[in-house]
Amino acid sequence: MLKSYLVDSTCNNMRIDRWIRNTIGKIPQGLIEKSLRLGKIKINKKKVKSSHKIKFNDKIDFYGFKFEEKILQKKISFAPSNQIIKANEDLIIDNNENFIVLNKSAGISVQGGTKSKKNLIDIFKKSEIFSDSKPFSVHRLDKDTSGVFLMAKNRETAQLLTSLFRLRKVHKTYLAICHGELDKNSGEWTDDLVRYENGKKIVEKAKTIFKIIDKNSNYSFVKMKPITGRKHQLRKQLFNIGHSIYGDNKYKSSLKTLGINKELMLHAYEIRFIIKDRKYTYKALLPDYFKKLLKTKRLNYSNLK
């Protein structure tokens, strides 16, 4: 039995073993590696190792692979109400023939997982905006992060935008409220960030340019431009210097006050890129709860550009 899949733009540069677990189900790592070694799973008709990173539009073939029901967990689509669809359509900043840009709310995932949960892909699949197409996610934005987010309307645009992100030709700016007073008003953070994948330690270089918009002895309002695109990069870098983001209950520094904040104070503020010599710049307004906290903590944002 042969089953084939085409890699979606949202999975570009993902390890093949991770893609299998995300797409096919909870298959043991040992079985994945054995199947790859025996050629029961091939990419573009070639054998690869479990660490191989797949690309957009790669063809993944399963030859005689046993899809046992006990190890499969199919993704369950989220069924949005008309009210949820309308609420997210109201967040759109731009809607053109190739993509939409929206000011994503905090607390909503870009894609669904193995459990039924609210996510943008399933919501916009039901939107009239995509009545003649389907939504393609072309970059990541954490569930708890608000702000500017792109979604392509066709495969060609998805491939183009995914390539721009991969080549670092899309420039993003984030805003955050963090604990404590940062020493420098501007500068650059360069770190070796550590993460673990299947028990293996992975160290990745991370670089971010930052500038303080306002600060006091207890809090700082900072603008950040990541040069690299590591997972949780900004959250980890601020945690590493002892100034975790307000409301970050994963990366907490010693300066974090008691109590749990409902929202993570991290906002994707601006995105810039060029397509066929045309410059695109989009800004996402700060959420009300973000502005309220700035006022409460006596941080000024009137000079924000």
CORGIQUI-V95102 format. One record per helix or strand. SS is the DSSP state (@ for helix, = for strand). FROM is the first residue (numbers start at 1). TO is the last residue. If there is no record, write none. Layout:
# CORGIQUI-V95102
SS,FROM,TO  SS,FROM,TO
This chain:
# CORGIQUI-V95102
=,2,6  @,9,11  =,15,15  @,16,23  =,25,25  @,29,37  =,41,43  =,46,46  =,53,53  =,59,63  @,69,71  =,72,72  @,82,89  =,92,95  =,99,104  =,109,109  =,119,119  @,120,125  @,128,130  =,136,137  =,146,152  @,155,166  =,171,179  =,186,197  =,200,215  =,219,226  @,233,240  =,245,245  =,266,275  =,278,283  @,288,296
